[in-house]
Amino acid sequence: MDQIIIRGGRALSGQIPIAGAKNACLTLMPATLLSDEPLTLTNAPRLSDIRTMTELLGSLGAEVSSLQDGKVLALSSHNIDNHTADYDIVRKMRASILVLGPMLARDGHAVVSLPGGCAIGARPVDLHLQALEAMGADLELRDGYVHAKAPSEGLKGAVVEFPMVSVGATENALMAATLAKGTTVIKNAAREPEIVDLAHCLQKMGAHISGEGTSEITIEGVERLGGATHPVVTDRIELGTYMLTPAITDGEVELLGGRLDLVSAFAEKLDAAGIAVTETDAGLKVSRKNGRIQAVDVVTEPFPGFPTDLQAQIMALLCTADGTSVLEEKIFENRFMHAPELIRMGASIDVQGGTATVTGVERLKGAPVMATDLRASVSLILAALAAEGETVVSRVYHLDRGYERVEEKLRACGADIERVNT
């Protein structure tokens, strides 16, 4: 099993290219199931989760080709000959549930295993099912699978009002509604850039969608969708993560392809902590303003609020801040599993339910640590970059689900980092 070894204490400087968004690409790929014409995605990230979705779509009969060193995905679903998404694949990744809506909308039936993924909370699929039931689907949970059938005349437009904001449920409902008969209105819809990116791709395929990026999305169903070529939006979580590398090491890094509008709430917290973020012709440049990081309080919220997927990373930064920070996690329960590992590195963190109180220390110290989920793994990498001595991070397979070529990108900016196979 791979480990990553970091010898910290070096100020990072240079440029880091930001990949296409994992969460956007994992949503765009199942959109191929809505059409028998080709869908081409450019700016695709090269990640294990993308390979898992490729495997899943292939098991259904879709063809997925990886071109240009994985940066282009050519997809075709002209011959879907299987409508069962098996547990053996789905268990690896929660985004697998996103094949349900498209298969149901296009072919009228689907059987999808309940999904797996990072162990950061229940994240139930009931909101996905609620939306599809509102469109007329007959759903049954049996033996760990969702058995879904559409009415003989197909899904029908409906008002879908979510009791809470859900990105995945919004995506599933949005895709299904494109081929439903009549008008669908999604209320309390997620507003994330990945939702907007999906809507833009579906519009290129011929869907009639308005209101994307707001809390109410309207979809006028069409008879069929066609093919399209679409660039995957920049990964705002990878962007935010790498924005912290110069902040935590007191260096200066330019994030190529970075967009401030994707991380505005995050950038506001960095500004309050004493970190300068400036726009350049190529992206964003980040450095400390003057001296030690200052403590700030953080509350995770749906977009456009502070992203839950950047909570673990900013906690690593605040471990060495001047003062005490309070972090409230309001999206997922059980998302402070990185805290005990940071404490092993000398951090002072007290977790009480959904709140973590972080009292800054002068310096972290290298230690053997273990990743528990995707974002926790990269928070340990960040902490290790600033720590004295050597840190060994185990279970880094989590990292490969969401960050491509981490060691290569950090090493190019001066980090002492290597991956070893034990």
C-alpha positions as CSV (number, residue, x, y, z in Angstrom):
1,M,0.0,0.0,0.0
2,D,1.3,3.4,-0.9
3,Q,2.5,6.0,1.6
4,I,3.5,9.6,1.1
5,I,6.5,11.0,2.9
6,I,6.9,14.7,3.4
7,R,9.8,16.5,5.0
8,G,8.4,19.9,5.9
9,G,9.5,23.4,6.6
10,R,10.1,24.6,3.1
11,A,8.3,27.7,1.8
12,L,6.6,26.8,-1.5
13,S,6.8,29.0,-4.5
14,G,6.0,28.5,-8.2
15,Q,2.9,27.6,-10.2
16,I,0.3,24.8,-9.8
17,P,-2.1,24.0,-12.7
18,I,-5.7,23.3,-11.5
19,A,-7.5,20.4,-13.0
20,G,-11.1,20.0,-14.1
21,A,-13.6,19.4,-11.2
22,K,-13.9,15.9,-10.0
23,N,-17.5,16.5,-8.8
24,A,-18.5,18.1,-12.0
25,C,-17.0,15.4,-14.2
26,L,-18.6,12.6,-12.2
27,T,-22.0,14.3,-12.8
28,L,-21.3,15.0,-16.5
29,M,-20.3,11.5,-17.3
30,P,-23.7,9.9,-16.5
31,A,-25.3,12.5,-18.8
32,T,-24.2,10.3,-21.7
33,L,-26.9,7.9,-20.7
34,L,-29.6,10.5,-21.7
35,S,-28.6,10.3,-25.4
36,D,-27.6,7.8,-28.1
37,E,-25.2,10.4,-29.6
38,P,-21.6,11.0,-28.5
39,L,-20.7,13.2,-25.5
40,T,-17.1,14.6,-25.3
41,L,-15.8,16.1,-22.1
42,T,-12.6,18.1,-22.2
43,N,-10.5,19.3,-19.2
44,A,-11.3,16.0,-17.4
45,P,-9.3,15.3,-14.3
46,R,-7.2,12.1,-14.1
47,L,-8.5,10.4,-10.9
48,S,-9.4,7.0,-9.6
49,D,-13.1,8.2,-9.2
50,I,-13.2,8.9,-12.9
51,R,-11.9,5.4,-13.6
52,T,-14.6,4.0,-11.3
53,M,-17.3,5.9,-13.2
54,T,-15.8,4.7,-16.4
55,E,-16.0,1.2,-15.2
56,L,-19.6,1.7,-14.1
57,L,-20.8,3.2,-17.4
58,G,-18.9,0.4,-19.2
59,S,-20.8,-2.2,-17.2
60,L,-24.1,-0.7,-18.5
61,G,-23.0,-0.9,-22.1
62,A,-21.7,2.7,-22.6
63,E,-18.4,3.2,-24.4
64,V,-15.8,5.5,-22.7
65,S,-12.5,6.3,-24.3
66,S,-9.8,8.3,-22.5
67,L,-7.8,10.5,-24.9
68,Q,-5.0,13.0,-24.6
69,D,-3.5,11.5,-21.5
70,G,-6.9,11.3,-19.9
71,K,-7.8,14.9,-20.3
72,V,-10.5,14.2,-22.8
73,L,-13.3,11.6,-22.3
74,A,-15.2,10.4,-25.3
75,L,-18.5,8.8,-24.3
76,S,-21.2,7.0,-26.2
77,S,-24.4,5.3,-24.9
78,H,-25.9,4.2,-28.2
79,N,-26.0,0.6,-27.0
80,I,-27.1,0.4,-23.4
81,D,-27.7,-3.3,-22.8
82,N,-27.7,-3.5,-19.0
83,H,-29.7,-1.5,-16.6
84,T,-28.3,-2.8,-13.3
85,A,-25.5,-0.9,-11.5
86,D,-23.9,-3.6,-9.4
87,Y,-22.8,-3.2,-5.8
88,D,-19.2,-4.3,-6.5
89,I,-18.7,-1.0,-8.5
90,V,-21.2,1.3,-6.8
91,R,-19.9,0.7,-3.3
92,K,-16.6,2.5,-4.3
93,M,-18.2,5.9,-4.9
94,R,-21.4,7.7,-3.9
95,A,-21.6,9.5,-7.2
96,S,-22.6,6.2,-8.8
97,I,-26.3,6.9,-7.8
98,L,-26.3,9.5,-10.6
99,V,-26.9,6.9,-13.2
100,L,-30.3,6.3,-11.8
101,G,-32.1,9.4,-13.1
102,P,-30.7,9.2,-16.6
103,M,-31.4,5.5,-17.1
104,L,-34.9,5.9,-15.7
105,A,-35.7,8.9,-17.9
106,R,-34.3,7.4,-21.2
107,D,-35.3,3.7,-20.9
108,G,-37.9,3.7,-18.2
109,H,-36.2,1.3,-15.8
110,A,-33.1,0.9,-13.7
111,V,-31.7,-1.1,-10.8
112,V,-29.0,0.6,-8.8
113,S,-27.2,-0.5,-5.7
114,L,-27.2,1.8,-2.7
115,P,-23.8,3.6,-3.0
116,G,-20.6,3.8,-0.9
117,G,-17.8,6.3,-0.7
118,C,-16.1,8.2,2.1
119,A,-17.3,7.4,5.6
120,I,-18.1,11.0,6.5
121,G,-21.8,10.7,7.4
122,A,-25.0,9.0,6.3
123,R,-25.7,11.1,3.1
124,P,-28.9,9.1,2.4
125,V,-30.3,8.9,-1.1
126,D,-33.9,9.5,0.0
127,L,-33.9,13.0,-1.6
128,H,-32.9,11.4,-4.9
129,L,-35.8,9.0,-4.7
130,Q,-38.2,11.7,-3.5
131,A,-37.5,13.7,-6.7
132,L,-38.0,10.7,-9.0
133,E,-41.2,9.6,-7.3
134,A,-42.6,13.1,-7.8
135,M,-42.0,12.5,-11.5
136,G,-44.1,9.4,-11.4
137,A,-41.4,6.7,-10.8
138,D,-42.3,3.5,-9.0
139,L,-39.5,2.8,-6.6
140,E,-38.7,-0.2,-4.4
141,L,-35.8,-0.8,-2.1
142,R,-34.9,-4.5,-2.1
143,D,-31.8,-6.3,-1.0
144,G,-29.7,-3.2,-1.0
145,Y,-30.8,-2.1,-4.5
146,V,-33.1,0.6,-5.8
147,H,-35.5,-1.0,-8.3
148,A,-37.0,1.8,-10.3
149,K,-39.6,1.9,-13.1
150,A,-41.1,4.9,-14.9
151,P,-44.8,4.9,-16.0
152,S,-45.4,3.4,-19.5
153,E,-45.7,6.9,-20.9
154,G,-42.4,8.0,-19.3
155,L,-41.5,10.3,-16.4
156,K,-43.7,13.4,-16.1
157,G,-42.9,17.0,-15.1
158,A,-43.5,17.8,-11.5
159,V,-42.7,20.3,-8.7
160,V,-39.8,18.9,-6.7
161,E,-39.2,20.8,-3.5
162,F,-36.3,19.5,-1.4
163,P,-36.6,19.9,2.4
164,M,-32.8,20.5,2.4
165,V,-30.2,21.4,-0.2
166,S,-28.7,18.4,-1.8
167,V,-26.2,18.6,-4.7
168,G,-26.5,15.0,-5.8
169,A,-30.3,15.0,-5.6
170,T,-30.5,18.2,-7.6
171,E,-28.2,16.7,-10.3
172,N,-30.3,13.5,-10.5
173,A,-33.5,15.4,-10.7
174,L,-32.2,17.8,-13.3
175,M,-31.0,15.0,-15.6
176,A,-34.2,13.0,-15.2
177,A,-36.4,16.1,-15.9
178,T,-34.7,16.8,-19.2
179,L,-36.6,13.9,-20.8
180,A,-39.8,14.0,-18.7
181,K,-43.0,15.1,-20.3
182,G,-44.0,18.6,-19.3
183,T,-42.4,21.1,-16.9
184,T,-40.4,20.3,-13.8
185,V,-39.5,22.9,-11.2
186,I,-36.8,22.1,-8.7
187,K,-37.2,24.2,-5.6
188,N,-34.5,24.6,-2.9
189,A,-32.1,23.4,-5.6
190,A,-28.3,23.3,-5.0
191,R,-26.5,26.3,-6.5
192,E,-23.0,24.9,-6.8
193,P,-20.9,25.6,-9.9
194,E,-21.0,21.9,-10.7
195,I,-24.8,22.2,-11.0
196,V,-24.4,25.1,-13.4
197,D,-21.8,23.2,-15.4
198,L,-24.1,20.2,-15.7
199,A,-27.0,22.5,-16.9
200,H,-24.8,24.1,-19.5
201,C,-23.7,20.7,-20.8
202,L,-27.3,19.5,-20.9
203,Q,-28.3,22.7,-22.7
204,K,-25.7,22.0,-25.4
205,M,-27.3,18.5,-25.7
206,G,-30.7,20.2,-26.4
207,A,-32.2,20.4,-22.9
208,H,-34.4,23.4,-22.0
209,I,-33.2,24.6,-18.6
210,S,-33.5,28.0,-16.9
211,G,-32.6,29.2,-13.4
212,E,-29.4,27.2,-13.0
213,G,-27.2,28.8,-10.3
214,T,-30.3,29.9,-8.3
215,S,-32.5,28.0,-5.8
216,E,-35.2,27.3,-8.4
217,I,-34.5,25.5,-11.6
218,T,-37.1,25.1,-14.4
219,I,-36.8,22.3,-17.0
220,E,-39.1,21.9,-20.0
221,G,-38.8,18.3,-21.0
222,V,-37.8,17.4,-24.6
223,E,-38.3,14.2,-26.7
224,R,-34.6,13.5,-27.0
225,L,-31.2,14.9,-26.4
226,G,-28.3,14.9,-28.8
227,G,-24.5,14.9,-28.5
228,A,-22.2,17.7,-27.3
229,T,-18.6,18.7,-26.5
230,H,-18.2,20.4,-23.1
231,P,-15.2,21.5,-21.0
232,V,-15.3,20.5,-17.3
233,V,-15.3,23.5,-15.0
234,T,-12.2,24.2,-12.9
235,D,-12.1,22.2,-9.6
236,R,-12.8,24.7,-6.9
237,I,-11.9,22.3,-4.2
238,E,-8.5,21.5,-5.7
239,L,-8.1,25.2,-6.2
240,G,-8.9,26.0,-2.6
241,T,-6.6,23.3,-1.3
242,Y,-3.6,24.5,-3.3
243,M,-4.3,28.1,-2.3
244,L,-3.4,27.0,1.2
245,T,0.1,25.7,0.2
246,P,1.8,29.1,0.2
247,A,-0.3,30.2,3.2
248,I,0.7,27.3,5.4
249,T,4.4,27.4,4.3
250,D,4.8,31.2,4.0
251,G,5.5,31.1,0.3
252,E,3.9,32.4,-2.9
253,V,2.1,30.3,-5.5
254,E,0.1,31.1,-8.6
255,L,-2.8,28.7,-9.3
256,L,-3.1,28.4,-13.1
257,G,-6.8,28.4,-14.2
258,G,-8.0,29.6,-10.8
259,R,-11.2,31.7,-10.7
260,L,-12.1,33.9,-7.7
261,D,-15.8,33.5,-8.3
262,L,-15.6,29.8,-7.6
263,V,-14.0,30.3,-4.1
264,S,-15.3,33.7,-3.0
265,A,-16.4,32.6,0.5
266,F,-13.2,30.7,1.0
267,A,-11.1,33.6,-0.2
268,E,-12.8,35.9,2.3
269,K,-11.8,33.7,5.2
270,L,-8.2,33.7,3.9
271,D,-8.2,37.4,3.7
272,A,-9.4,37.6,7.3
273,A,-6.6,35.2,8.3
274,G,-4.0,37.5,6.8
275,I,-3.6,35.8,3.3
276,A,-3.5,37.9,0.1
277,V,-5.4,36.5,-2.9
278,T,-4.9,38.4,-6.2
279,E,-6.1,37.8,-9.7
280,T,-3.6,37.4,-12.5
281,D,-3.9,36.9,-16.2
282,A,-3.3,33.1,-15.7
283,G,-5.3,32.6,-12.5
284,L,-4.8,33.5,-8.8
285,K,-1.7,34.3,-6.8
286,V,-1.6,33.6,-3.1
287,S,0.8,34.6,-0.3
288,R,0.8,35.8,3.3
289,K,0.2,39.5,3.9
290,N,2.5,39.9,6.9
291,G,3.7,37.3,9.5
292,R,1.8,34.7,11.3
293,I,-1.7,33.5,10.2
294,Q,-4.6,34.9,12.3
295,A,-7.3,32.8,13.8
296,V,-10.7,32.9,12.1
297,D,-14.1,31.1,12.7
298,V,-15.6,29.0,10.0
299,V,-19.1,27.6,9.4
300,T,-19.6,25.2,6.5
301,E,-22.7,26.0,4.3
302,P,-24.1,25.1,0.9
303,F,-22.7,27.2,-2.0
304,P,-22.1,30.1,-2.1
305,G,-21.1,29.6,1.6
306,F,-17.9,28.1,2.9
307,P,-17.5,24.6,1.3
308,T,-17.5,21.5,3.6
309,D,-14.9,20.0,1.2
310,L,-12.4,22.7,2.3
311,Q,-13.1,22.4,6.1
312,A,-10.4,19.8,6.8
313,Q,-7.8,21.8,4.8
314,I,-8.4,25.1,6.5
315,M,-8.3,23.4,9.9
316,A,-4.7,22.3,9.0
317,L,-3.9,26.0,8.4
318,L,-5.5,27.2,11.6
319,C,-3.5,24.7,13.7
320,T,-0.6,27.2,13.6
321,A,-2.6,30.4,13.6
322,D,-2.3,33.1,16.3
323,G,-5.3,32.6,18.5
324,T,-8.3,30.3,18.7
325,S,-10.6,29.3,15.8
326,V,-14.0,27.7,16.0
327,L,-15.1,25.5,13.1
328,E,-18.7,24.4,12.8
329,E,-19.5,21.6,10.4
330,K,-23.2,21.9,9.3
331,I,-23.2,19.8,6.1
332,F,-22.0,16.3,7.2
333,E,-21.8,14.7,10.6
334,N,-18.6,12.8,11.5
335,R,-16.4,15.1,9.3
336,F,-13.7,15.8,11.9
337,M,-11.9,12.5,11.6
338,H,-8.7,14.3,10.6
339,A,-8.6,16.1,13.9
340,P,-7.0,13.2,15.9
341,E,-4.3,12.8,13.2
342,L,-3.5,16.5,13.4
343,I,-3.3,16.2,17.1
344,R,-0.7,13.5,16.6
345,M,1.3,16.3,14.8
346,G,1.1,18.6,17.8
347,A,-2.1,20.4,17.1
348,S,-4.4,21.6,19.8
349,I,-8.0,20.6,18.8
350,D,-11.1,20.0,20.9
351,V,-14.0,18.4,19.0
352,Q,-17.5,18.5,20.5
353,G,-20.1,17.1,18.2
354,G,-20.2,19.3,15.1
355,T,-17.9,21.9,16.4
356,A,-14.1,21.9,16.6
357,T,-12.1,24.4,18.6
358,V,-8.6,24.9,17.3
359,T,-6.0,26.8,19.4
360,G,-3.0,27.6,17.3
361,V,0.5,26.4,18.2
362,E,3.9,27.7,17.1
363,R,4.7,24.8,14.9
364,L,3.5,21.3,14.0
365,K,5.8,18.3,14.2
366,G,6.2,15.4,11.7
367,A,4.5,12.1,12.7
368,P,3.1,8.9,11.2
369,V,-0.6,9.7,10.4
370,M,-3.4,7.9,8.6
371,A,-5.9,9.3,6.1
372,T,-9.6,8.6,6.9
373,D,-11.2,10.2,3.8
374,L,-10.5,12.2,0.7
375,R,-10.3,15.7,2.2
376,A,-8.8,14.5,5.5
377,S,-5.9,13.0,3.5
378,V,-5.0,16.3,1.8
379,S,-5.3,18.2,5.1
380,L,-2.6,16.0,6.5
381,I,-0.4,16.7,3.4
382,L,-0.8,20.4,4.1
383,A,0.0,20.1,7.7
384,A,3.1,18.0,6.9
385,L,4.4,20.7,4.5
386,A,4.6,23.1,7.4
387,A,5.7,20.7,10.1
388,E,9.2,20.1,11.5
389,G,10.7,16.8,10.5
390,E,9.2,13.9,8.6
391,T,5.6,13.0,8.2
392,V,4.4,9.6,6.8
393,V,0.8,9.6,5.5
394,S,-0.7,6.2,5.1
395,R,-3.9,5.1,3.3
396,V,-3.3,7.7,0.6
397,Y,-5.6,5.8,-1.8
398,H,-8.2,8.3,-0.6
399,L,-6.1,11.1,-1.9
400,D,-6.0,9.6,-5.4
401,R,-9.8,9.8,-5.6
402,G,-9.8,13.6,-5.8
403,Y,-6.3,15.0,-6.5
404,E,-4.2,14.2,-9.6
405,R,-0.4,14.0,-9.4
406,V,-0.2,15.7,-5.9
407,E,3.5,14.9,-5.4
408,E,4.4,16.2,-8.9
409,K,2.5,19.5,-8.4
410,L,4.0,20.1,-4.9
411,R,7.5,19.1,-5.8
412,A,7.5,21.6,-8.7
413,C,7.0,24.3,-6.0
414,G,9.9,23.1,-3.9
415,A,8.2,20.5,-1.6
416,D,10.2,17.6,-0.3
417,I,7.7,14.9,-1.0
418,E,7.7,11.4,-2.3
419,R,5.4,8.4,-2.7
420,V,6.6,5.0,-1.6
421,N,5.1,1.5,-1.9
422,T,5.3,-0.5,1.3
